[in-house]
Every structure is written in C-alpha cells, then in structure tokens.
Amino acid sequence: MSLVKELMRALRFACTFSFWRMGFFWTFPLIVSYIKLRAQSIFIQKKPTYPHCAVSPLPSMTSSSSTPCKTYGRRLPICIITGATSGLGAATALALSKEGFCVVLAGRSSHKLSKVISDIRRQNKEARLEGFEVDLSSFSSIMKFKKSLEKWLLESDMHPSVQLLINNAGILATTSQLTTESHDRMMGTNYIGAFSLTEVLLPLLKNSPVPSRIVNVTSFTHRNVSSFRPDKKTVSGKRFSEIKNYPCAEIYEYSKLCLLLFSYELHRQLHLTEGSQTISVMAVDPGAVKTDIMREVPWFISQAAFISLRYLGLLQSPKDGISSMLDAALAPPETSGLYFFGGNGRTIDSSSLSYNPKLSRELWATSYDIFQDSLLNYNRVSVCSQKVD
C-alpha cells in the first residue's frame, strides 16, 4: 500500500511545473558550467588555478584586553561547517580534519551529529571535532549556537576566534512551510539562515590572528534566474506562499542566487570598503552530487534523476563532490570573491545577473533589515523571559 501511495505522490509531483523545471532546466546550466570550464582552457586565456595552502596552528599570542593577561598557546584553527550531518558537509568535515582543522560540525539532529563524529574518528583517530545542534531556519537557534560556541571556546582554552566558516546547509522543500520568523522554510534555511549566521559570527572571524575565510555553497541552478526583485516579500519567501502550486524549483534557484550575490557583496564590503585583507569570501558550486537533499522529492523521481545524471556522467559522490569545496577553503589567503567549480583549483564565471552590484547592494540592505528585525524580536523575547524568571 505504501508503494502505491509513493507512486501516486510521484505522479502528482510529475504534473507540477517544478518537476519539469528540475528535470530539464536544471541539467542545462550544469552542462553550461562544464562547457565554460572547458572553453577557458581551449578558446580563451586560461584562468589561474589556486593551489591548496597548508593549514598551520595559530601562533602563540597574549591577550591585549584590560583583563589580566592570558597567554594563548599554539591552537588548531577552527572550521565551522553547517549541514554537517550527511553528504557534502560530513565529507568536508572529514577532509578538513585531516588538513589540521579543529572542525565544528553544526546540524539539526544531535543523533546524526554524534554518528558522523564517530564515523570521522574511525577514519581519522587524530581528528579534533565538536558537534552543535542548530537549525538555520530559526534565528533563536542560531543565537543559541553562537552562545554555545563562545562558551565552548572559553572553556576549551581555545583562541576566541574562527578561521573558516562553510555555509553548506541547504534543503529542497517540496511543500510550503513557514519558519518561526514567518519566512519561507527554504529561503529561511538556504539563505536567510546563512546570512544571519555569518553576521553573528563575523566578530569571531575578524578576531582571528591569521586570515580567516567564509565559503558559501551555492549551485549551478542560479543560472536559471533571469530577474530578481530583492524586496522583503521576495527575500523572506512570503510572496511564494500566495502561489497555489508551491514553486519549489524556482525558490531553490532564488536562494542559491541570493547566496552568490551575498558572497560578492560581502567580498566588496570587506575588501573595497573596509580595505580588510583578513577575511576572504568564496562561493563554490560542487556540481551534481548524490546527497539526501532530494529527500522530500518522491523516491521514484529522485532515483530517476540520479540515474539520468549518472548516465550523462554528471553525478558525483560526496567524496568526489567536495573537491571544489576544499579548493575554496584552502586557496591562498589573499584570494577572495571567486566562484569555484570543477575541482583542481579551478574557477569559472557565475551568471551575469550575479555580478550586478546594484542588485547585490539592494539584497544586502533587505537581508540586513530582516536580520535586524529578527535580532530585535529575539532580544525582546529574551528580556520578557528574564522578567518571568
């Protein structure tokens, strides 16, 4: 009976526009990305590739605060990876633990985090790992994670800073649901959550005694977006709740374009406005990878998609798919504002719309307003809770 129900669900999904958009329109931009990669080495001047830099412990240093001096010994640099309970996040955590990072795994399930940490330790007995439960669709969960992280840094005698933040968490939701802040669940998780987490962790990234980095994991699907209006109703996803048939494919594309625009704007603010050379910002497209991101898509359809991509030679395993993510994470510290794709330290150009500076500034302003609204509401609730206690 369950098999019949699943088949009927697949048939209903196949009648939606999102199915056809995912099934056909998503393949073309992926192929375009590989064509761009190939064309760079044949028809136009070859772009530089970026080698991996070795990861070194933090230098010994002494606190310069007014409090009694505290000397920090040589510590491992800290990497935070969201969406680390499976797929690309878990594979990247293992790889970076071998590179010498103390890896902080962030995910929604404490049980899955414990399992991934155990799996990594079996493969790398010297791995330094820590797991934190966080739901990026919830601002209060993000703030709780920030406080727990700062407490852990203090109690572990770690340097109060972060060297690498990888915003990897993402979902492909097929039904409309709202977050506690009344944002669309997919926009809230894939973009607003990543923006908010980056914003609250920026002080720790800026406090690093060595150059730090932010890596945002985007997608080739952003190329399908031809126009975008960065107002609050669109960025929060509320506009999509008014549509009868939930346009999950389009919303996913929007969320990945937003991440890309955010990456380029943050790079401009840190390097052109502030003149900072201490924080670099990278975007990365791992390509088509077999993960559980399609878990909400009917099983028959997700399996058909994986078979088709494998037949075309475009499907990667998480182990292979992290190649570009490691390129972005380990590229020389002076590089920033790049879009990594294809592995071997290679980059390509993203869509022309993603380089629109006016659009990225407007998106930043809207996103920051949403962030401030969430912060004010969080502080208001916290004050009320303290009064009740």
C-alpha positions in Angstrom: 0.0 0.0 0.0 2.8 2.4 0.8 4.4 1.7 -2.5 1.1 2.6 -4.3 0.9 5.8 -2.2 4.5 6.7 -3.1 3.8 6.1 -6.8 0.7 8.3 -6.7 2.7 11.0 -5.0 5.3 10.8 -7.7 2.6 11.1 -10.4 1.1 14.2 -8.7 4.6 15.8 -8.5 5.2 15.0 -12.1 2.2 17.1 -13.0 3.8 20.2 -11.5 5.9 22.9 -13.3 8.6 22.4 -10.7 9.1 18.8 -11.8 9.7 19.8 -15.4 11.9 22.7 -14.4 14.1 20.4 -12.3 14.0 17.6 -14.8 15.1 19.6 -17.8 16.0 23.2 -17.0 18.4 22.2 -14.2 20.5 20.0 -16.5 21.3 22.8 -19.0 23.1 25.2 -16.6 25.1 22.3 -15.2 26.3 21.4 -18.7 26.9 25.2 -19.4 29.2 25.3 -16.4 31.3 22.4 -17.7 31.4 24.0 -21.2 32.7 27.2 -19.6 35.3 25.2 -17.8 36.4 23.5 -20.9 36.3 26.7 -23.0 38.6 28.5 -20.6 41.4 26.1 -21.4 40.8 25.9 -25.2 39.4 29.1 -26.7 40.3 31.9 -24.2 43.1 32.8 -22.0 43.4 30.2 -19.3 42.3 31.3 -15.8 44.7 30.7 -13.0 44.2 27.7 -10.7 44.6 28.0 -7.0 46.7 25.5 -5.1 45.8 24.3 -1.6 47.7 26.1 1.2 48.9 24.1 4.2 47.0 24.6 7.5 49.1 25.7 10.4 48.3 26.1 14.1 47.5 29.5 15.3 50.6 31.5 16.5 51.2 32.0 20.2 49.9 35.3 21.4 48.9 37.2 24.5 45.6 38.9 25.1 45.7 42.7 24.9 42.5 43.3 26.8 42.3 45.2 30.1 41.6 41.9 31.9 44.5 40.0 33.4 46.8 38.8 30.7 46.1 35.4 29.3 48.5 33.7 27.0 47.1 31.5 24.2 49.4 28.7 23.2 49.5 27.3 19.7 46.0 26.1 18.9 44.4 24.4 15.9 42.5 26.7 13.6 38.7 26.3 13.8 36.4 25.4 11.0 32.6 25.5 11.3 30.6 23.5 8.8 26.8 23.8 8.7 24.7 20.9 7.3 27.4 18.6 8.6 25.2 15.6 9.4 25.4 14.0 6.0 26.5 14.3 2.4 28.9 17.1 1.4 29.1 18.5 4.9 30.1 15.3 6.6 32.7 14.5 3.8 34.1 18.0 4.0 34.4 17.7 7.8 36.5 14.5 7.4 38.7 16.0 4.8 39.4 19.2 6.8 40.0 17.3 10.0 42.8 15.6 8.1 44.1 19.0 6.9 44.7 20.1 10.5 41.5 22.0 11.5 39.5 21.6 14.6 36.2 21.0 13.0 32.9 22.2 14.5 30.0 20.3 13.0 26.7 22.1 13.0 23.4 20.3 12.2 19.8 19.9 13.1 20.0 16.4 14.6 22.2 15.7 17.7 21.8 12.0 17.0 23.1 12.3 13.4 25.9 14.6 14.6 27.1 12.0 17.1 27.1 9.4 14.4 29.1 11.5 11.9 31.6 12.4 14.6 32.1 8.7 15.4 32.5 7.8 11.7 35.1 10.5 11.2 37.0 9.4 14.3 37.1 5.9 13.0 38.8 7.2 9.8 41.0 9.8 11.5 41.9 9.0 15.0 43.6 12.4 15.5 40.6 14.4 14.5 39.6 17.3 16.7 35.8 17.5 16.5 32.9 19.2 18.2 29.2 19.0 17.4 26.5 21.6 18.0 22.8 21.3 17.2 21.5 24.3 15.2 18.5 24.9 12.9 19.3 27.6 10.4 15.6 28.3 9.8 15.3 29.5 13.4 17.0 32.7 14.5 16.8 31.8 18.1 18.6 28.5 17.3 21.4 30.5 15.6 21.8 32.8 18.6 21.8 29.7 20.9 24.6 28.2 18.8 26.6 31.4 18.9 26.5 31.5 22.7 27.3 27.8 23.0 30.2 28.2 20.6 31.6 31.1 22.6 31.2 29.2 25.8 33.0 26.1 24.3 35.9 28.3 23.1 36.3 29.8 26.5 36.0 26.5 28.4 38.3 24.6 26.0 41.0 27.3 26.3 40.7 27.9 22.5 41.6 31.2 20.9 38.3 33.2 20.8 38.1 33.3 17.0 37.0 31.3 14.0 39.2 30.8 10.9 36.8 29.1 8.5 33.0 29.2 8.1 31.4 27.0 5.5 27.8 27.8 4.9 26.8 24.4 3.4 23.4 23.7 4.9 20.5 23.6 2.4 17.2 22.0 1.7 15.0 21.4 -1.3 11.5 21.6 0.2 8.5 20.5 -2.0 5.7 21.9 0.2 5.2 25.4 1.6 6.0 25.8 5.3 6.9 28.8 7.3 9.7 29.3 9.9 9.2 30.7 13.4 10.0 34.1 11.9 7.3 33.6 9.2 9.9 33.2 6.4 9.5 30.5 3.7 11.3 27.4 5.0 13.6 27.1 2.0 14.6 30.7 1.8 15.0 30.8 5.6 17.3 27.8 5.7 19.3 28.2 2.4 19.8 32.0 2.5 18.5 34.0 5.5 19.9 31.5 7.9 23.4 31.6 6.2 23.3 35.4 6.2 22.3 35.6 9.8 24.9 33.1 11.0 27.6 34.9 9.1 26.6 38.2 10.6 26.7 36.9 14.2 30.0 35.1 13.7 31.8 38.0 11.9 33.3 39.3 15.2 34.9 35.9 15.8 36.2 35.7 12.2 37.6 39.3 12.5 39.3 38.3 15.8 41.4 35.7 14.1 45.1 36.2 14.4 45.5 34.7 10.9 43.5 35.4 7.7 40.0 33.9 8.0 37.6 32.8 5.3 33.9 32.4 4.6 32.8 29.8 2.0 29.2 29.9 0.7 28.0 26.7 -1.1 25.8 27.7 -4.0 24.5 25.9 -7.1 24.6 25.9 -10.9 20.8 26.3 -10.7 21.3 30.0 -10.0 21.9 30.4 -13.8 18.2 29.8 -14.4 17.2 33.1 -12.7 16.8 35.9 -15.3 15.4 38.6 -13.0 15.1 39.1 -9.3 13.4 41.7 -7.1 15.2 41.9 -3.7 12.3 43.2 -1.6 11.4 41.8 1.8 8.4 39.9 0.5 10.6 38.0 -2.1 13.7 37.5 0.1 11.6 36.2 3.0 9.7 34.0 0.6 6.3 35.3 1.7 5.5 36.1 -1.9 5.6 32.4 -2.9 3.0 31.4 -0.3 0.4 33.3 -2.3 1.0 30.9 -5.3 -1.4 28.0 -5.5 1.3 25.4 -6.6 4.4 25.8 -4.5 7.2 26.7 -7.0 9.9 24.8 -5.1 12.4 24.7 -8.0 12.3 28.4 -8.6 12.6 29.2 -4.9 15.7 26.9 -4.6 17.2 28.8 -7.6 16.5 32.2 -5.9 18.0 31.0 -2.6 21.3 30.0 -4.4 21.4 33.2 -6.4 21.0 35.2 -3.1 23.9 33.3 -1.6 26.0 34.2 -4.6 25.0 37.9 -4.5 25.7 37.9 -0.8 29.2 36.4 -1.3 30.2 39.0 -3.8 28.7 41.9 -1.8 30.4 40.8 1.4 33.7 40.5 -0.5 33.3 44.1 -1.8 32.4 45.4 1.7 35.4 43.7 3.4 38.0 44.4 0.7 36.9 47.5 -1.2 35.0 49.4 1.5 36.8 48.4 4.7 40.1 47.6 3.0 40.3 44.4 5.0 42.7 41.7 3.9 42.0 39.5 6.9 38.7 37.9 5.8 38.2 36.4 2.3 34.9 35.3 0.9 34.4 32.5 -1.6 31.5 30.9 -3.4 31.6 27.3 -4.5 29.4 25.1 -6.7 30.1 21.4 -6.1 28.0 20.4 -9.1 25.6 17.5 -9.1 26.2 15.3 -6.0 24.3 12.4 -4.7 23.2 13.5 -1.3 19.9 13.4 0.6 18.9 17.0 -0.4 16.2 15.5 -2.5 14.7 13.5 0.4 11.4 15.4 0.1 11.1 14.7 -3.6 9.1 11.5 -4.3 11.5 8.5 -4.3 10.8 7.3 -7.8 11.6 10.8 -9.2 14.8 11.3 -7.2 16.1 7.9 -8.2 15.3 8.6 -11.9 17.1 11.9 -11.6 20.2 10.2 -10.1 20.2 7.5 -12.8 19.9 10.1 -15.6 22.7 12.3 -14.2 24.9 9.2 -13.7 24.2 8.2 -17.4 25.3 11.6 -18.5 28.5 11.4 -16.4 27.4 14.4 -14.3 26.7 12.7 -10.9 29.4 12.7 -8.2 29.6 11.0 -4.9 30.1 13.3 -1.8 33.7 12.2 -1.6 34.3 13.5 -5.2 32.0 16.4 -4.9 33.9 18.1 -2.1 36.9 18.8 -4.4 35.7 22.3 -5.2 34.8 22.9 -1.6 38.3 22.1 -0.5 39.7 24.3 -3.3 37.6 27.3 -1.9 38.5 26.5 1.7 42.3 26.0 1.2 43.1 28.5 -1.6 45.8 31.1 -0.8 44.5 33.6 1.9 44.9 36.6 -0.4 42.3 35.3 -2.9 38.7 36.3 -2.5 35.5 36.9 -4.4 35.9 33.8 -6.6 33.4 31.1 -7.8 35.0 27.7 -7.6 33.8 24.9 -9.8 35.1 21.7 -11.3 37.9 20.9 -8.8 41.7 21.1 -9.3 41.7 24.7 -8.0 39.6 25.9 -11.0 37.1 28.8 -11.1 34.6 30.0 -13.7 32.3 33.0 -14.0 28.8 32.7 -12.5 25.8 34.2 -14.2 25.9 37.8 -15.4 23.0 38.6 -13.0 25.0 37.5 -10.0 27.6 40.2 -10.8 25.1 43.0 -10.7 26.4 45.4 -8.0 23.2 47.3 -7.6 21.2 44.1 -7.1 23.7 42.8 -4.6 23.6 46.1 -2.6 19.8 46.1 -2.6 19.7 42.4 -1.5 22.2 43.2 1.3 20.1 46.1 2.6 16.9 43.9 2.6 18.7 41.0 4.2 20.2 43.2 6.9 16.7 44.7 7.7 15.4 41.1 8.1 18.3 40.3 10.3 17.7 43.4 12.5 14.0 42.6 12.8 14.9 39.1 13.9 17.5 40.3 16.4 15.1 42.9 17.9 12.4 40.3 18.3 14.9 37.8 19.8 16.1 40.4 22.3 12.6 41.4 23.2 11.6 37.8 23.9 14.8 37.2 25.9 14.1 40.3 28.1 10.5 39.0 28.7 11.7 35.6 29.6 14.2 37.0 32.1 11.4 39.1 33.8 9.2 36.0 34.1 12.1 34.1 35.7 
